[in-house]
Amino acid sequence: MPLSLSALLDSMAAAGLHEDIAAWGTAYTQLVQEQVLRRVQEACGYAADPANPDMGLPARLEVAAVVEATVPGISAARWHCHVYIGPTACVLATGEWFPVYVPCIETGVFRLANSFHARDVQELANRKFGVNWGNPGPTAVIEEIVDPPWHEHIDPGADRGVCPGPWDVKGVRVVADEESLRLAAEQEVLLRAELERRPTGSEPRRASLVERYAELLRDVVPPPSR
């Protein structure tokens, strides 16, 4: 979740607006239940084909989600959700149960679930708090709350943290925003270098959403063998 939103929620807690924070928690939990789990099913719902280990069969997953407001070791708010996927899935065509197709879980979360979830969180914050999102600087890639300027309350050295979650994970753990944050950090470095080469006052051109998406796909999906 964007750090500016965490800063906003922290300030609300400090002001004693606990009912408003509880309302946010309820709305965010509903978003996870109604949107995130559906998107995970759409993006990751495949079972391993026993006849072809390189293929996945469309299947119904067993999924559950837990919403938490904090990360161990970090005092600031870090609202997030954990999505747990069962080890087997029911093939839609036959009703058979096979192990989940792990490659689709990894690429599905990176390419679809995380990007849609980020947009859903922004829209929810817009409705609840009346905030506006944008790039907080000429080399910024990740959108934060810029009106009111909560992006100014972000600690540049803040640790986003990785929460272990309430339940043990037996299998693959996927951090949904890992790839997008890495890509954003690399692009910000390139934008800063471009800004330094340009005349004072001009801003570097940001990559379009399509360009960023294509770059992300190149990172998470290997090219076909020839």
Short mmCIF file of the C-alpha atoms (twelve columns), coordinates in Angstrom:
data_MODEL
# 
_entry.id   MODEL 
# 
loop_
_atom_site.group_PDB 
_atom_site.id 
_atom_site.type_symbol 
_atom_site.label_atom_id 
_atom_site.label_alt_id 
_atom_site.label_comp_id 
_atom_site.label_asym_id 
_atom_site.label_seq_id 
_atom_site.Cartn_x 
_atom_site.Cartn_y 
_atom_site.Cartn_z 
_atom_site.pdbx_PDB_model_num 
ATOM 1   C CA . MET A 1   0.000   0.000   0.000   1 
ATOM 2   C CA . PRO A 2   1.350   3.500   -0.809  1 
ATOM 3   C CA . LEU A 3   3.353   5.034   2.035   1 
ATOM 4   C CA . SER A 4   1.465   8.331   1.780   1 
ATOM 5   C CA . LEU A 5   -1.759  6.490   2.595   1 
ATOM 6   C CA . SER A 6   -0.041  4.899   5.576   1 
ATOM 7   C CA . ALA A 7   1.057   8.378   6.701   1 
ATOM 8   C CA . LEU A 8   -2.534  9.612   6.409   1 
ATOM 9   C CA . LEU A 9   -3.860  6.714   8.466   1 
ATOM 10  C CA . ASP A 10  -1.121  7.244   11.074  1 
ATOM 11  C CA . SER A 11  -2.141  10.883  11.437  1 
ATOM 12  C CA . MET A 12  -5.768  9.872   11.857  1 
ATOM 13  C CA . ALA A 13  -4.784  7.472   14.624  1 
ATOM 14  C CA . ALA A 14  -2.765  10.193  16.347  1 
ATOM 15  C CA . ALA A 15  -5.807  12.492  16.150  1 
ATOM 16  C CA . GLY A 16  -7.997  9.861   17.774  1 
ATOM 17  C CA . LEU A 17  -10.127 9.233   14.681  1 
ATOM 18  C CA . HIS A 18  -10.457 5.567   15.505  1 
ATOM 19  C CA . GLU A 19  -13.969 5.200   14.126  1 
ATOM 20  C CA . ASP A 20  -12.826 6.505   10.750  1 
ATOM 21  C CA . ILE A 21  -9.888  4.103   10.750  1 
ATOM 22  C CA . ALA A 22  -12.221 1.234   11.651  1 
ATOM 23  C CA . ALA A 23  -14.466 2.242   8.749   1 
ATOM 24  C CA . TRP A 24  -11.434 2.187   6.445   1 
ATOM 25  C CA . GLY A 25  -10.509 -1.277  7.718   1 
ATOM 26  C CA . THR A 26  -14.028 -2.532  7.034   1 
ATOM 27  C CA . ALA A 27  -14.049 -1.068  3.524   1 
ATOM 28  C CA . TYR A 28  -10.575 -2.407  2.736   1 
ATOM 29  C CA . THR A 29  -11.520 -5.870  3.987   1 
ATOM 30  C CA . GLN A 30  -14.591 -5.797  1.759   1 
ATOM 31  C CA . LEU A 31  -12.424 -4.767  -1.198  1 
ATOM 32  C CA . VAL A 32  -10.124 -7.721  -0.551  1 
ATOM 33  C CA . GLN A 33  -13.008 -10.153 -0.287  1 
ATOM 34  C CA . GLU A 34  -14.906 -8.892  -3.325  1 
ATOM 35  C CA . GLN A 35  -12.111 -7.801  -5.655  1 
ATOM 36  C CA . VAL A 36  -8.724  -9.207  -4.713  1 
ATOM 37  C CA . LEU A 37  -9.783  -12.833 -4.331  1 
ATOM 38  C CA . ARG A 38  -11.694 -12.667 -7.613  1 
ATOM 39  C CA . ARG A 39  -8.713  -11.186 -9.427  1 
ATOM 40  C CA . VAL A 40  -6.381  -13.809 -7.962  1 
ATOM 41  C CA . GLN A 41  -8.738  -16.529 -9.176  1 
ATOM 42  C CA . GLU A 42  -8.848  -14.976 -12.647 1 
ATOM 43  C CA . ALA A 43  -5.086  -14.477 -12.891 1 
ATOM 44  C CA . CYS A 44  -3.826  -17.576 -11.106 1 
ATOM 45  C CA . GLY A 45  -6.615  -20.149 -11.458 1 
ATOM 46  C CA . TYR A 46  -4.775  -23.052 -13.085 1 
ATOM 47  C CA . ALA A 47  -3.904  -26.589 -12.070 1 
ATOM 48  C CA . ALA A 48  -0.827  -28.479 -13.236 1 
ATOM 49  C CA . ASP A 49  -1.551  -30.774 -16.179 1 
ATOM 50  C CA . PRO A 50  -0.174  -34.217 -15.259 1 
ATOM 51  C CA . ALA A 51  0.176   -35.014 -18.973 1 
ATOM 52  C CA . ASN A 52  2.106   -31.824 -19.730 1 
ATOM 53  C CA . PRO A 53  4.073   -30.234 -16.870 1 
ATOM 54  C CA . ASP A 54  4.615   -27.051 -18.906 1 
ATOM 55  C CA . MET A 55  0.896   -26.339 -19.181 1 
ATOM 56  C CA . GLY A 56  -1.793  -25.216 -16.773 1 
ATOM 57  C CA . LEU A 57  -5.443  -26.257 -16.856 1 
ATOM 58  C CA . PRO A 58  -8.138  -23.667 -15.984 1 
ATOM 59  C CA . ALA A 59  -9.187  -24.512 -12.454 1 
ATOM 60  C CA . ARG A 60  -10.987 -23.234 -9.368  1 
ATOM 61  C CA . LEU A 61  -8.607  -22.338 -6.563  1 
ATOM 62  C CA . GLU A 62  -9.174  -22.595 -2.844  1 
ATOM 63  C CA . VAL A 63  -8.374  -19.108 -1.570  1 
ATOM 64  C CA . ALA A 64  -8.569  -17.208 1.713   1 
ATOM 65  C CA . ALA A 65  -7.445  -13.725 2.731   1 
ATOM 66  C CA . VAL A 66  -6.386  -11.967 5.927   1 
ATOM 67  C CA . VAL A 67  -6.177  -8.175  6.316   1 
ATOM 68  C CA . GLU A 68  -3.636  -6.649  8.722   1 
ATOM 69  C CA . ALA A 69  -2.876  -3.035  9.634   1 
ATOM 70  C CA . THR A 70  0.726   -3.397  10.784  1 
ATOM 71  C CA . VAL A 71  3.961   -5.205  9.979   1 
ATOM 72  C CA . PRO A 72  6.090   -6.671  12.804  1 
ATOM 73  C CA . GLY A 73  8.956   -4.377  13.732  1 
ATOM 74  C CA . ILE A 74  7.422   -1.255  12.113  1 
ATOM 75  C CA . SER A 75  5.475   1.179   14.269  1 
ATOM 76  C CA . ALA A 76  3.846   3.050   11.359  1 
ATOM 77  C CA . ALA A 77  0.672   1.815   9.706   1 
ATOM 78  C CA . ARG A 78  1.223   -0.730  6.948   1 
ATOM 79  C CA . TRP A 79  -2.201  -1.895  5.833   1 
ATOM 80  C CA . HIS A 80  -1.938  -4.979  3.641   1 
ATOM 81  C CA . CYS A 81  -3.531  -8.309  2.899   1 
ATOM 82  C CA . HIS A 82  -2.303  -11.878 2.719   1 
ATOM 83  C CA . VAL A 83  -3.879  -14.199 0.166   1 
ATOM 84  C CA . TYR A 84  -3.486  -17.902 0.766   1 
ATOM 85  C CA . ILE A 85  -3.959  -20.437 -2.031  1 
ATOM 86  C CA . GLY A 86  -4.563  -24.088 -1.285  1 
ATOM 87  C CA . PRO A 87  -2.173  -26.714 -2.676  1 
ATOM 88  C CA . THR A 88  -4.697  -28.217 -5.111  1 
ATOM 89  C CA . ALA A 89  -7.270  -26.832 -7.540  1 
ATOM 90  C CA . CYS A 90  -10.375 -28.256 -9.202  1 
ATOM 91  C CA . VAL A 91  -10.097 -28.471 -12.997 1 
ATOM 92  C CA . LEU A 92  -13.120 -26.730 -14.484 1 
ATOM 93  C CA . ALA A 93  -13.495 -29.111 -17.430 1 
ATOM 94  C CA . THR A 94  -13.344 -32.409 -15.527 1 
ATOM 95  C CA . GLY A 95  -13.787 -31.724 -11.815 1 
ATOM 96  C CA . GLU A 96  -10.474 -33.451 -11.074 1 
ATOM 97  C CA . TRP A 97  -8.165  -32.090 -8.404  1 
ATOM 98  C CA . PHE A 98  -4.522  -31.522 -9.240  1 
ATOM 99  C CA . PRO A 99  -1.718  -29.456 -7.671  1 
ATOM 100 C CA . VAL A 100 -1.912  -25.748 -8.458  1 
ATOM 101 C CA . TYR A 101 0.182   -24.547 -11.387 1 
ATOM 102 C CA . VAL A 102 2.811   -22.470 -9.570  1 
ATOM 103 C CA . PRO A 103 4.179   -20.486 -12.560 1 
ATOM 104 C CA . CYS A 104 0.725   -18.987 -13.115 1 
ATOM 105 C CA . ILE A 105 0.558   -17.917 -9.475  1 
ATOM 106 C CA . GLU A 106 3.830   -16.018 -9.694  1 
ATOM 107 C CA . THR A 107 3.240   -14.320 -13.051 1 
ATOM 108 C CA . GLY A 108 -0.452  -13.783 -12.368 1 
ATOM 109 C CA . VAL A 109 0.169   -11.910 -9.128  1 
ATOM 110 C CA . PHE A 110 2.926   -9.774  -10.631 1 
ATOM 111 C CA . ARG A 111 1.124   -8.891  -13.864 1 
ATOM 112 C CA . LEU A 112 -2.532  -8.623  -12.866 1 
ATOM 113 C CA . ALA A 113 -3.453  -8.888  -9.204  1 
ATOM 114 C CA . ASN A 114 -1.009  -6.285  -7.924  1 
ATOM 115 C CA . SER A 115 -1.677  -3.664  -10.625 1 
ATOM 116 C CA . PHE A 116 -5.442  -3.926  -10.274 1 
ATOM 117 C CA . HIS A 117 -5.189  -3.945  -6.482  1 
ATOM 118 C CA . ALA A 118 -3.150  -0.734  -6.497  1 
ATOM 119 C CA . ARG A 119 -5.833  0.976   -8.581  1 
ATOM 120 C CA . ASP A 120 -8.607  -0.372  -6.347  1 
ATOM 121 C CA . VAL A 121 -6.865  0.972   -3.223  1 
ATOM 122 C CA . GLN A 122 -6.493  4.397   -4.816  1 
ATOM 123 C CA . GLU A 123 -10.165 4.495   -5.763  1 
ATOM 124 C CA . LEU A 124 -11.174 3.416   -2.253  1 
ATOM 125 C CA . ALA A 125 -9.040  6.156   -0.676  1 
ATOM 126 C CA . ASN A 126 -10.575 8.680   -3.079  1 
ATOM 127 C CA . ARG A 127 -14.075 7.742   -1.929  1 
ATOM 128 C CA . LYS A 128 -13.285 7.567   1.779   1 
ATOM 129 C CA . PHE A 129 -10.940 10.514  2.213   1 
ATOM 130 C CA . GLY A 130 -11.359 12.695  -0.888  1 
ATOM 131 C CA . VAL A 131 -7.657  12.547  -1.787  1 
ATOM 132 C CA . ASN A 132 -6.012  12.860  -5.187  1 
ATOM 133 C CA . TRP A 133 -3.119  10.801  -6.500  1 
ATOM 134 C CA . GLY A 134 -0.207  11.710  -8.715  1 
ATOM 135 C CA . ASN A 135 3.542   11.550  -9.184  1 
ATOM 136 C CA . PRO A 136 5.084   13.526  -6.306  1 
ATOM 137 C CA . GLY A 137 8.206   14.585  -8.202  1 
ATOM 138 C CA . PRO A 138 9.825   14.798  -11.656 1 
ATOM 139 C CA . THR A 139 11.530  11.411  -11.247 1 
ATOM 140 C CA . ALA A 140 8.803   9.691   -9.220  1 
ATOM 141 C CA . VAL A 141 7.197   6.622   -10.727 1 
ATOM 142 C CA . ILE A 142 4.962   5.357   -7.926  1 
ATOM 143 C CA . GLU A 143 1.870   7.496   -7.407  1 
ATOM 144 C CA . GLU A 144 1.239   8.882   -3.929  1 
ATOM 145 C CA . ILE A 145 -1.336  11.183  -2.357  1 
ATOM 146 C CA . VAL A 146 -0.465  14.664  -3.616  1 
ATOM 147 C CA . ASP A 147 -3.650  16.528  -2.663  1 
ATOM 148 C CA . PRO A 148 -3.506  17.006  0.266   1 
ATOM 149 C CA . PRO A 149 0.287   16.643  0.023   1 
ATOM 150 C CA . TRP A 150 0.684   13.533  2.172   1 
ATOM 151 C CA . HIS A 151 3.615   12.509  0.010   1 
ATOM 152 C CA . GLU A 152 5.609   15.152  1.898   1 
ATOM 153 C CA . HIS A 153 5.201   13.118  5.091   1 
ATOM 154 C CA . ILE A 154 6.923   10.034  3.681   1 
ATOM 155 C CA . ASP A 155 10.247  9.148   5.237   1 
ATOM 156 C CA . PRO A 156 12.596  8.491   2.266   1 
ATOM 157 C CA . GLY A 157 14.303  5.787   4.282   1 
ATOM 158 C CA . ALA A 158 11.068  4.190   5.437   1 
ATOM 159 C CA . ASP A 159 10.985  0.409   5.416   1 
ATOM 160 C CA . ARG A 160 7.908   -0.998  3.715   1 
ATOM 161 C CA . GLY A 161 8.510   -4.265  5.503   1 
ATOM 162 C CA . VAL A 162 7.551   -7.798  4.580   1 
ATOM 163 C CA . CYS A 163 5.026   -9.318  6.938   1 
ATOM 164 C CA . PRO A 164 5.302   -13.079 7.529   1 
ATOM 165 C CA . GLY A 165 1.525   -13.325 7.887   1 
ATOM 166 C CA . PRO A 166 -0.560  -15.122 10.484  1 
ATOM 167 C CA . TRP A 167 -0.303  -18.579 8.890   1 
ATOM 168 C CA . ASP A 168 2.691   -20.648 7.849   1 
ATOM 169 C CA . VAL A 169 3.313   -20.905 4.114   1 
ATOM 170 C CA . LYS A 170 4.055   -24.352 2.746   1 
ATOM 171 C CA . GLY A 171 5.207   -23.779 -0.794  1 
ATOM 172 C CA . VAL A 172 5.824   -20.589 -2.754  1 
ATOM 173 C CA . ARG A 173 5.584   -17.139 -1.166  1 
ATOM 174 C CA . VAL A 174 4.949   -14.295 -3.616  1 
ATOM 175 C CA . VAL A 175 5.334   -10.656 -2.539  1 
ATOM 176 C CA . ALA A 176 2.857   -8.961  -4.853  1 
ATOM 177 C CA . ASP A 177 4.626   -5.624  -5.314  1 
ATOM 178 C CA . GLU A 178 8.179   -6.965  -5.373  1 
ATOM 179 C CA . GLU A 179 8.588   -6.739  -9.152  1 
ATOM 180 C CA . SER A 180 6.740   -3.437  -9.544  1 
ATOM 181 C CA . LEU A 181 8.815   -1.767  -6.796  1 
ATOM 182 C CA . ARG A 182 12.053  -3.040  -8.314  1 
ATOM 183 C CA . LEU A 183 11.001  -1.807  -11.743 1 
ATOM 184 C CA . ALA A 184 9.988   1.574   -10.289 1 
ATOM 185 C CA . ALA A 185 13.323  1.952   -8.491  1 
ATOM 186 C CA . GLU A 186 15.256  1.191   -11.678 1 
ATOM 187 C CA . GLN A 187 13.176  3.621   -13.712 1 
ATOM 188 C CA . GLU A 188 13.623  6.381   -11.136 1 
ATOM 189 C CA . VAL A 189 17.399  5.964   -11.422 1 
ATOM 190 C CA . LEU A 190 17.159  6.356   -15.200 1 
ATOM 191 C CA . LEU A 191 14.888  9.391   -14.877 1 
ATOM 192 C CA . ARG A 192 17.284  11.083  -12.444 1 
ATOM 193 C CA . ALA A 193 20.189  10.454  -14.811 1 
ATOM 194 C CA . GLU A 194 18.193  11.882  -17.732 1 
ATOM 195 C CA . LEU A 195 17.190  14.916  -15.665 1 
ATOM 196 C CA . GLU A 196 20.830  15.618  -14.834 1 
ATOM 197 C CA . ARG A 197 21.710  15.577  -18.535 1 
ATOM 198 C CA . ARG A 198 18.952  18.001  -19.532 1 
ATOM 199 C CA . PRO A 199 18.926  21.799  -19.282 1 
ATOM 200 C CA . THR A 200 17.709  23.202  -15.976 1 
ATOM 201 C CA . GLY A 201 13.936  23.281  -15.716 1 
ATOM 202 C CA . SER A 202 13.100  20.521  -18.209 1 
ATOM 203 C CA . GLU A 203 11.628  17.280  -17.011 1 
ATOM 204 C CA . PRO A 204 12.461  13.810  -18.321 1 
ATOM 205 C CA . ARG A 205 9.822   11.899  -20.229 1 
ATOM 206 C CA . ARG A 206 8.186   9.242   -18.125 1 
ATOM 207 C CA . ALA A 207 7.613   5.851   -19.658 1 
ATOM 208 C CA . SER A 208 4.010   5.246   -20.590 1 
ATOM 209 C CA . LEU A 209 1.927   2.656   -18.792 1 
ATOM 210 C CA . VAL A 210 2.257   0.369   -21.809 1 
ATOM 211 C CA . GLU A 211 6.051   0.734   -21.796 1 
ATOM 212 C CA . ARG A 212 6.242   0.005   -18.084 1 
ATOM 213 C CA . TYR A 213 3.952   -2.994  -18.480 1 
ATOM 214 C CA . ALA A 214 6.037   -4.330  -21.368 1 
ATOM 215 C CA . GLU A 215 9.197   -3.953  -19.305 1 
ATOM 216 C CA . LEU A 216 7.586   -5.803  -16.414 1 
ATOM 217 C CA . LEU A 217 6.527   -8.619  -18.737 1 
ATOM 218 C CA . ARG A 218 10.079  -8.972  -20.036 1 
ATOM 219 C CA . ASP A 219 11.273  -9.396  -16.467 1 
ATOM 220 C CA . VAL A 220 8.749   -11.962 -15.280 1 
ATOM 221 C CA . VAL A 221 8.034   -13.932 -18.479 1 
ATOM 222 C CA . PRO A 222 11.001  -15.601 -20.185 1 
ATOM 223 C CA . PRO A 223 11.184  -15.210 -23.961 1 
ATOM 224 C CA . PRO A 224 10.111  -18.252 -26.000 1 
ATOM 225 C CA . SER A 225 12.896  -20.650 -26.880 1 
ATOM 226 C CA . ARG A 226 13.924  -20.902 -30.511 1 
# 
